Amino acid sequence: MTEGTPVQSETADEDAVAFGVPVEEKQKNGDSRVTVAEHSAAAAEEESGFVHPEGGWGWLVMLAAMWCNGAVFGIQNAFGILFLSLLREFGSEDDDDLRFKTAWVGSLSMGMIFFCSPIVSVFTDILGCRITAVGGAAVGLVGLLASSFVTSLGPMYFTYGIVFSCGCSFAYQPSLVILGHYFKKRLGLVNGIVTAGSSIFTITLPFVLSILLGRVGLQNTMRVLCILMFVLMLAGFTYRPLLPAKPRTTRGFCPPMSQIFNINIWKSVGYRIWAFGIPAALYGYFVPYVHLMKHVEERFGEDSNKEVLLMCIGITSGVGRLIFGRAADYIQGVNKVYLQVTSFFVIGVMSMMIPLCHIFGGLIAVCLLMGMFDGCFICIMAPIAFELVGPADVSQAIGFLLGLMSVPMTVGPPIAGFLRDRLGNYDLAFYLAGIPPLIGGAMLCVIPWVEARNKRRQKEDALKSEQDVTHKMLDQDKAQEDPQVKAGESVL
């Protein structure tokens, strides 16, 4: 029910009063207005009566979201291919200073995708998933197209590192939120399929880019990549919202501050633990993905087939997203967190195993396990957010989590590189990288217990309130009977 909607009947008002919902009627020009409490009650009633289609148009939305994940993170993960071309374009591969400056273009781009997520969540709540995603893809398209015309490295920080990445951020997050409008029972499986798109693009796009760079050059290759962003913009038009929109409590275009910055998500103790436990685990999570190739070169020589390790991680990550995404559908409530706990424990132990592998086959086994549980961690992020805060608040819940993740993603790998420069090898860096995932996984173990305790308290409070209401009704009945009894006694 939105503001300005007439109250249907007096019976509805009486029912609202009976259930403790305050009703305020202000007759002005024949219109009746309702209070904020009535707005929230109506919204809760609409949301509770909503039935997810579990298919239909949702399958097309799933494919569009899959393309979004593939296009955004496929291009980001393939920056290593573009990195070498940028060095040749603006200088020499042997220039250490240029290598450092060029590496910051890719780091800035990846960091901005997650750093902008809290802002994206606000726009998603206000404008909706469709407008946010289409607008973000258009901005990303402009940034990538502008990057193909620059002739020096300086403008790349703005066009590729900021404009393109911010557009990707605005296009990416709505793809996670919109799935909850169409799926509930199959949400884990659908998220697994969607996030597997990034694995598919990560495996195939480097080969395509290598061919394009050799035939048409860097600038034209970036213009070809613009096609992916254009298709992503078209895919955003499929994000048709189904869940009832949040009712506005103020007039005009600008929503209230409570709707812009949703503090309800931080009232959940389980979400607070989750939002800080995952970033704590990520301080060491990405160290193997950044420094593993260099470690293999130092231990097994430059001629070692190190690309096989990346392929193992990419393939098993895609398989893990499908398997664990489907498995998450059979796990009730916040107990899905235990899958993330398992993934962090396995990844932490495997990180510590990397320095102990003196045989290349051992590294392949480690990478297979790391990729499998990397897919597990990624594919169930959105389902856990839906369980912790509900579909109405999930946009900002995911946004703030991704924003907090940007800090450890940026800080962890440089610390590992610093340790390598000081000690001459990566052994200590990999040992230390395994500790944060273990700590973060231990923190997440508390969430199911906290949520179960909160539910028990809510049931106890509800039972106590019902008993209080019953006692008051009995007292009122007794008070009404006492005057009648006294009147009868006086007559006698």
C-alpha positions as CSV (number, residue, x, y, z in Angstrom):
1,M,0.0,0.0,0.0
2,T,1.5,3.4,-1.0
3,E,0.8,6.8,0.3
4,G,-2.4,8.4,-0.9
5,T,-4.2,5.0,-1.4
6,P,-7.7,5.3,0.0
7,V,-8.6,3.0,2.9
8,Q,-10.9,0.4,1.5
9,S,-13.5,0.0,4.2
10,E,-14.2,0.6,7.9
11,T,-14.0,-3.1,8.4
12,A,-10.3,-3.1,7.4
13,D,-9.7,-0.3,9.9
14,E,-11.4,-2.2,12.7
15,D,-9.3,-5.3,11.8
16,A,-6.1,-3.2,11.9
17,V,-7.0,-1.8,15.3
18,A,-7.8,-5.3,16.6
19,F,-4.3,-6.5,15.6
20,G,-2.6,-3.5,17.2
21,V,-2.0,-1.5,14.0
22,P,-2.6,2.2,14.6
23,V,-4.9,3.8,12.0
24,E,-4.9,7.6,11.5
25,E,-7.6,9.1,9.3
26,K,-7.2,12.6,8.1
27,Q,-10.1,13.6,5.9
28,K,-8.9,16.1,3.3
29,N,-10.6,16.5,-0.1
30,G,-12.1,13.1,0.4
31,D,-8.8,11.3,0.8
32,S,-7.8,9.1,3.7
33,R,-4.1,8.6,4.7
34,V,-2.5,5.8,6.6
35,T,0.4,5.8,9.0
36,V,3.9,4.4,8.5
37,A,3.0,1.4,10.7
38,E,0.2,0.5,8.2
39,H,2.6,0.9,5.3
40,S,5.0,-1.6,6.8
41,A,2.3,-4.0,7.7
42,A,0.9,-3.9,4.2
43,A,4.3,-4.4,2.7
44,A,5.0,-7.4,5.0
45,E,1.6,-8.9,4.1
46,E,2.3,-8.5,0.3
47,E,5.8,-10.0,0.7
48,S,4.7,-13.0,2.8
49,G,2.0,-13.8,0.2
50,F,4.5,-13.6,-2.8
51,V,5.2,-16.9,-4.6
52,H,8.4,-17.2,-6.5
53,P,7.9,-18.5,-10.1
54,E,10.8,-20.9,-9.9
55,G,11.3,-20.6,-13.6
56,G,9.5,-19.1,-16.6
57,W,11.0,-15.7,-17.4
58,G,13.4,-16.4,-14.6
59,W,15.4,-18.7,-16.8
60,L,16.1,-15.8,-19.2
61,V,17.0,-13.6,-16.3
62,M,19.4,-16.3,-15.1
63,L,21.1,-16.4,-18.6
64,A,21.4,-12.6,-18.6
65,A,23.0,-12.6,-15.1
66,M,25.3,-15.4,-16.2
67,W,26.5,-13.2,-19.1
68,C,27.0,-10.4,-16.7
69,N,29.2,-12.4,-14.4
70,G,31.2,-13.8,-17.4
71,A,31.6,-10.4,-19.1
72,V,32.6,-8.5,-16.0
73,F,35.0,-10.9,-14.4
74,G,36.2,-12.5,-17.6
75,I,37.6,-9.2,-18.8
76,Q,39.0,-8.4,-15.3
77,N,40.6,-11.8,-14.9
78,A,42.1,-11.5,-18.4
79,F,43.9,-8.3,-17.6
80,G,47.2,-10.3,-17.4
81,I,46.9,-10.7,-21.2
82,L,46.2,-7.0,-21.7
83,F,49.0,-6.1,-19.3
84,L,51.7,-7.3,-21.6
85,S,50.2,-5.5,-24.5
86,L,50.0,-2.3,-22.5
87,L,53.7,-2.6,-21.7
88,R,54.6,-3.0,-25.4
89,E,52.3,-0.2,-26.3
90,F,53.6,2.4,-23.9
91,G,57.2,1.3,-23.3
92,S,59.1,-1.9,-22.8
93,E,58.4,-5.1,-20.9
94,D,61.8,-4.8,-19.2
95,D,60.9,-1.4,-17.6
96,D,60.3,-2.2,-13.9
97,D,58.8,1.2,-13.2
98,L,56.4,0.9,-16.1
99,R,55.4,-2.6,-15.0
100,F,54.6,-1.2,-11.5
101,K,52.5,1.6,-12.9
102,T,50.7,-0.6,-15.4
103,A,49.8,-3.2,-12.7
104,W,48.0,-0.5,-10.8
105,V,45.5,-0.1,-13.7
106,G,44.3,-3.7,-13.2
107,S,44.4,-3.5,-9.4
108,L,42.4,-0.2,-9.4
109,S,39.8,-1.7,-11.8
110,M,39.2,-4.8,-9.7
111,G,39.2,-2.9,-6.4
112,M,36.7,-0.3,-7.6
113,I,34.2,-3.0,-8.6
114,F,33.9,-4.0,-5.0
115,F,34.6,-0.6,-3.4
116,C,31.6,0.9,-5.2
117,S,29.2,-1.8,-4.1
118,P,27.7,0.0,-1.1
119,I,26.8,2.9,-3.4
120,V,25.4,0.5,-6.0
121,S,23.1,-1.1,-3.4
122,V,21.6,2.3,-2.6
123,F,20.9,3.0,-6.3
124,T,19.4,-0.5,-6.7
125,D,17.0,0.1,-3.8
126,I,16.0,3.5,-5.2
127,L,16.0,3.0,-9.0
128,G,15.5,-0.8,-9.2
129,C,17.7,-3.6,-10.7
130,R,16.9,-2.9,-14.3
131,I,17.8,0.8,-14.5
132,T,20.9,0.3,-12.4
133,A,22.2,-2.6,-14.4
134,V,21.5,-1.0,-17.8
135,G,23.0,2.3,-16.8
136,G,26.0,0.6,-15.3
137,A,26.6,-1.4,-18.5
138,A,26.3,1.8,-20.6
139,V,28.9,3.6,-18.4
140,G,31.2,0.5,-18.6
141,L,30.8,0.5,-22.4
142,V,31.8,4.2,-22.6
143,G,34.8,3.7,-20.3
144,L,36.1,0.7,-22.3
145,L,35.6,2.4,-25.6
146,A,37.4,5.5,-24.3
147,S,40.3,3.3,-23.2
148,S,40.8,2.2,-26.8
149,F,41.6,5.7,-27.9
150,V,44.1,6.7,-25.2
151,T,47.8,7.1,-26.2
152,S,49.4,7.2,-22.8
153,L,49.1,5.3,-19.5
154,G,47.9,8.2,-17.4
155,P,44.3,8.4,-18.9
156,M,44.0,4.6,-18.5
157,Y,43.7,5.1,-14.7
158,F,40.5,7.1,-15.3
159,T,39.0,5.4,-18.3
160,Y,39.7,1.8,-17.5
161,G,40.5,1.9,-13.8
162,I,37.6,4.1,-12.7
163,V,34.9,4.6,-15.4
164,F,34.9,1.1,-16.8
165,S,35.2,-0.6,-13.4
166,C,32.4,1.6,-11.8
167,G,30.1,0.7,-14.7
168,C,30.9,-3.0,-14.2
169,S,30.1,-2.6,-10.5
170,F,26.7,-1.0,-11.2
171,A,26.0,-3.8,-13.8
172,Y,27.2,-6.7,-11.6
173,Q,25.4,-6.3,-8.3
174,P,21.8,-6.1,-9.6
175,S,22.4,-9.5,-11.3
176,L,22.7,-11.1,-7.8
177,V,19.7,-9.3,-6.4
178,I,17.3,-10.0,-9.2
179,L,17.6,-13.8,-8.9
180,G,15.8,-13.7,-5.6
181,H,12.8,-12.3,-7.3
182,Y,12.3,-15.4,-9.4
183,F,13.8,-18.3,-7.4
184,K,13.7,-19.4,-3.8
185,K,13.8,-23.2,-3.7
186,R,16.3,-23.3,-6.6
187,L,18.2,-20.2,-5.6
188,G,21.4,-22.1,-4.8
189,L,21.5,-23.9,-8.1
190,V,20.7,-20.8,-10.1
191,N,23.5,-18.8,-8.3
192,G,25.8,-21.7,-9.1
193,I,25.0,-21.5,-12.8
194,V,25.2,-17.7,-12.9
195,T,28.6,-17.5,-11.1
196,A,29.9,-20.4,-13.3
197,G,29.7,-17.8,-16.2
198,S,32.8,-16.1,-14.9
199,S,34.7,-19.4,-14.9
200,I,33.7,-20.1,-18.5
201,F,34.8,-16.7,-19.7
202,T,38.0,-16.8,-17.6
203,I,39.0,-20.0,-19.3
204,T,38.1,-19.1,-22.9
205,L,38.6,-15.3,-23.1
206,P,42.5,-15.4,-22.7
207,F,42.8,-17.5,-25.8
208,V,40.4,-15.2,-27.8
209,L,42.3,-12.1,-26.6
210,S,45.7,-13.6,-27.6
211,I,44.4,-14.2,-31.1
212,L,42.9,-10.7,-31.3
213,L,45.9,-8.9,-30.0
214,G,48.2,-10.6,-32.5
215,R,45.9,-9.8,-35.5
216,V,44.2,-6.5,-34.8
217,G,46.3,-4.9,-32.0
218,L,45.4,-3.5,-28.5
219,Q,43.0,-0.7,-29.5
220,N,40.9,-2.8,-31.8
221,T,40.8,-5.6,-29.3
222,M,39.3,-3.3,-26.7
223,R,36.7,-2.2,-29.2
224,V,35.8,-5.8,-29.7
225,L,35.4,-6.2,-26.0
226,C,32.9,-3.4,-26.1
227,I,30.6,-5.8,-27.8
228,L,30.4,-7.8,-24.6
229,M,29.4,-4.7,-22.7
230,F,26.8,-3.8,-25.3
231,V,25.2,-7.3,-24.9
232,L,25.4,-6.8,-21.2
233,M,23.4,-3.6,-21.5
234,L,20.7,-5.4,-23.5
235,A,20.7,-8.2,-20.9
236,G,19.9,-5.7,-18.2
237,F,16.5,-5.0,-19.7
238,T,15.4,-8.5,-18.7
239,Y,15.6,-7.7,-15.0
240,R,11.9,-7.3,-14.5
241,P,11.3,-6.9,-10.7
242,L,8.6,-9.1,-9.1
243,L,8.9,-8.6,-5.4
244,P,6.6,-5.8,-4.0
245,A,8.5,-2.5,-3.8
246,K,9.2,-0.9,-0.5
247,P,6.5,1.7,0.4
248,R,7.6,5.3,0.6
249,T,6.8,7.2,3.8
250,T,7.5,10.6,2.4
251,R,6.2,12.5,-0.6
252,G,8.2,13.6,-3.6
253,F,11.0,11.9,-5.6
254,C,13.6,11.7,-2.8
255,P,13.1,8.7,-0.5
256,P,13.7,8.9,3.2
257,M,17.2,8.6,4.6
258,S,16.2,5.3,6.3
259,Q,15.6,3.8,2.9
260,I,18.8,5.2,1.4
261,F,21.0,3.9,4.2
262,N,19.3,0.8,5.4
263,I,20.4,0.3,9.1
264,N,18.1,-2.7,9.5
265,I,20.7,-5.1,8.1
266,W,23.1,-4.1,10.9
267,K,20.6,-5.0,13.6
268,S,21.1,-8.6,12.7
269,V,23.9,-10.1,14.7
270,G,24.3,-12.9,12.3
271,Y,24.8,-10.5,9.4
272,R,27.4,-8.4,11.3
273,I,29.4,-11.5,12.0
274,W,29.1,-12.6,8.4
275,A,30.0,-9.1,7.0
276,F,33.2,-8.9,9.0
277,G,34.1,-12.6,9.1
278,I,34.4,-13.0,5.3
279,P,36.7,-9.9,4.8
280,A,38.8,-11.3,7.7
281,A,39.3,-14.5,5.7
282,L,40.1,-12.7,2.5
283,Y,43.4,-11.2,3.7
284,G,45.1,-14.5,2.7
285,Y,42.4,-15.8,0.3
286,F,43.7,-14.2,-2.9
287,V,47.5,-14.6,-2.2
288,P,47.8,-17.9,-4.1
289,Y,45.8,-16.6,-7.1
290,V,48.2,-13.7,-7.5
291,H,51.6,-15.1,-6.6
292,L,51.3,-18.8,-7.5
293,M,52.6,-18.4,-11.1
294,K,55.8,-16.6,-9.9
295,H,56.3,-19.2,-7.2
296,V,56.1,-22.0,-9.8
297,E,58.7,-20.2,-12.0
298,E,61.1,-19.9,-9.1
299,R,60.7,-23.5,-7.9
300,F,60.2,-25.5,-11.2
301,G,61.7,-23.1,-13.7
302,E,60.3,-20.8,-16.3
303,D,59.7,-23.6,-18.8
304,S,57.2,-25.3,-16.4
305,N,53.7,-25.6,-17.7
306,K,52.2,-23.2,-15.1
307,E,49.2,-22.3,-17.2
308,V,47.8,-25.8,-16.4
309,L,47.4,-24.7,-12.8
310,L,45.2,-21.7,-13.8
311,M,43.2,-23.9,-16.0
312,C,42.7,-26.5,-13.2
313,I,41.5,-23.7,-10.8
314,G,39.1,-22.3,-13.4
315,I,37.6,-25.6,-14.4
316,T,37.1,-27.0,-10.9
317,S,35.8,-23.6,-9.7
318,G,33.0,-23.8,-12.3
319,V,32.2,-27.4,-11.4
320,G,32.2,-26.5,-7.7
321,R,29.7,-23.7,-8.2
322,L,27.3,-26.0,-9.9
323,I,27.7,-28.8,-7.3
324,F,27.7,-26.8,-4.1
325,G,25.0,-24.4,-5.5
326,R,22.7,-27.4,-5.9
327,A,23.7,-28.8,-2.5
328,A,22.8,-25.5,-0.8
329,D,19.2,-25.9,-1.9
330,Y,18.9,-28.9,0.4
331,I,20.4,-27.1,3.4
332,Q,17.8,-25.2,5.5
333,G,18.2,-21.6,6.5
334,V,21.5,-20.1,7.7
335,N,23.1,-23.6,8.0
336,K,24.3,-22.8,4.4
337,V,27.1,-20.9,6.2
338,Y,28.7,-24.2,7.0
339,L,29.5,-24.7,3.3
340,Q,31.5,-21.4,3.4
341,V,33.2,-22.5,6.6
342,T,34.3,-25.7,4.9
343,S,35.6,-23.8,1.8
344,F,37.7,-21.4,4.0
345,F,39.2,-24.3,6.0
346,V,40.1,-26.2,2.8
347,I,41.5,-23.1,1.1
348,G,43.5,-22.2,4.2
349,V,45.1,-25.6,4.5
350,M,45.8,-25.8,0.7
351,S,47.6,-22.4,0.9
352,M,49.9,-23.8,3.5
353,M,50.4,-26.9,1.4
354,I,51.8,-25.0,-1.6
355,P,55.4,-24.6,-0.2
356,L,55.4,-28.3,0.7
357,C,54.8,-29.4,-2.8
358,H,58.1,-30.3,-4.4
359,I,56.4,-32.3,-7.2
360,F,54.4,-30.5,-9.9
361,G,51.7,-33.1,-9.7
362,G,51.2,-32.2,-6.0
363,L,50.5,-28.6,-7.0
364,I,48.0,-29.7,-9.5
365,A,46.1,-31.6,-6.8
366,V,46.2,-28.5,-4.5
367,C,44.9,-26.3,-7.3
368,L,42.0,-28.7,-8.1
369,L,40.9,-28.6,-4.4
370,M,41.3,-24.8,-4.2
371,G,39.3,-24.3,-7.3
372,M,36.5,-26.6,-6.2
373,F,36.0,-24.8,-2.8
374,D,36.6,-21.4,-4.3
375,G,33.4,-22.1,-6.4
376,C,31.7,-23.2,-3.2
377,F,32.5,-19.9,-1.4
378,I,31.4,-17.7,-4.3
379,C,28.1,-19.4,-5.4
380,I,26.4,-19.3,-2.0
381,M,27.1,-15.7,-1.0
382,A,23.7,-14.4,-2.3
383,P,21.6,-17.3,-0.8
384,I,23.2,-16.7,2.6
385,A,22.4,-13.0,2.4
386,F,18.8,-13.8,1.6
387,E,18.6,-16.0,4.6
388,L,20.2,-13.5,7.0
389,V,18.3,-10.3,6.1
390,G,15.5,-11.3,3.8
391,P,14.7,-10.3,0.2
392,A,13.7,-6.7,1.1
393,D,17.1,-5.8,2.5
394,V,19.4,-8.1,0.5
395,S,20.6,-5.4,-2.0
396,Q,22.5,-3.3,0.6
397,A,23.5,-6.5,2.6
398,I,25.4,-7.7,-0.5
399,G,26.6,-4.2,-1.3
400,F,28.2,-3.5,2.1
401,L,29.8,-7.0,2.1
402,L,31.4,-6.5,-1.3
403,G,32.6,-3.1,-0.2
404,L,34.3,-4.5,2.9
405,M,35.8,-7.2,0.8
406,S,37.7,-4.6,-1.3
407,V,40.1,-3.8,1.5
408,P,41.6,-7.3,2.0
409,M,41.6,-8.0,-1.7
410,T,43.8,-5.0,-2.2
411,V,46.1,-5.3,0.9
412,G,46.7,-9.1,1.1
413,P,48.7,-9.8,-2.1
414,P,51.1,-6.8,-1.8
415,I,52.0,-7.9,1.8
416,A,52.8,-11.3,0.4
417,G,55.0,-9.7,-2.3
418,F,56.8,-7.6,0.3
419,L,57.6,-10.8,2.3
420,R,58.9,-12.5,-0.8
421,D,61.2,-9.5,-1.6
422,R,62.5,-9.6,2.0
423,L,63.0,-13.3,2.4
424,G,63.8,-14.3,-1.2
425,N,61.0,-16.9,-1.5
426,Y,57.2,-17.2,-1.1
427,D,57.2,-20.0,1.6
428,L,56.4,-17.8,4.6
429,A,53.9,-15.8,2.5
430,F,51.9,-18.9,1.7
431,Y,52.1,-20.2,5.3
432,L,50.7,-16.9,6.6
433,A,48.1,-16.7,3.8
434,G,46.5,-19.9,5.2
435,I,45.8,-18.4,8.6
436,P,43.2,-15.7,7.8
437,P,40.8,-18.2,6.0
438,L,41.0,-20.4,9.1
439,I,40.2,-17.5,11.4
440,G,37.4,-16.2,9.2
441,G,35.9,-19.7,8.9
442,A,35.9,-20.1,12.7
443,M,34.1,-16.8,13.0
444,L,31.3,-17.9,10.6
445,C,30.7,-21.0,12.7
446,V,29.0,-18.9,15.3
447,I,26.3,-17.6,12.9
448,P,23.8,-20.6,13.0
449,W,24.0,-20.6,16.8
450,V,23.3,-16.8,17.0
451,E,20.4,-17.0,14.6
452,A,18.9,-20.0,16.5
453,R,19.1,-18.1,19.8
454,N,17.5,-15.0,18.2
455,K,14.6,-17.1,16.9
456,R,14.1,-18.7,20.4
457,R,14.0,-15.2,21.9
458,Q,11.5,-14.0,19.3
459,K,9.2,-17.0,20.0
460,E,9.4,-16.4,23.7
461,D,8.6,-12.7,23.3
462,A,5.7,-13.5,21.0
463,L,4.4,-16.0,23.5
464,K,4.8,-13.6,26.4
465,S,3.0,-10.8,24.5
466,E,0.1,-13.2,23.7
467,Q,-0.2,-14.1,27.4
468,D,-0.2,-10.5,28.4
469,V,-3.0,-9.8,25.9
470,T,-5.0,-12.7,27.2
471,H,-4.6,-11.5,30.8
472,K,-5.7,-8.0,29.9
473,M,-8.8,-9.4,28.2
474,L,-9.7,-11.5,31.2
475,D,-9.2,-8.5,33.5
476,Q,-11.5,-6.4,31.3
477,D,-14.2,-9.1,31.3
478,K,-13.9,-9.4,35.1
479,A,-14.1,-5.6,35.5
480,Q,-17.3,-5.6,33.4
481,E,-18.9,-8.4,35.5
482,D,-18.2,-6.8,38.9
483,P,-20.6,-3.8,38.5
484,Q,-23.4,-6.2,37.5
485,V,-22.7,-8.4,40.5
486,K,-22.8,-5.4,42.9
487,A,-26.0,-4.2,41.3
488,G,-27.6,-7.5,41.9
489,E,-26.5,-7.6,45.5
490,S,-28.0,-4.1,46.1
491,V,-31.3,-5.1,44.7
492,L,-31.5,-8.1,47.0
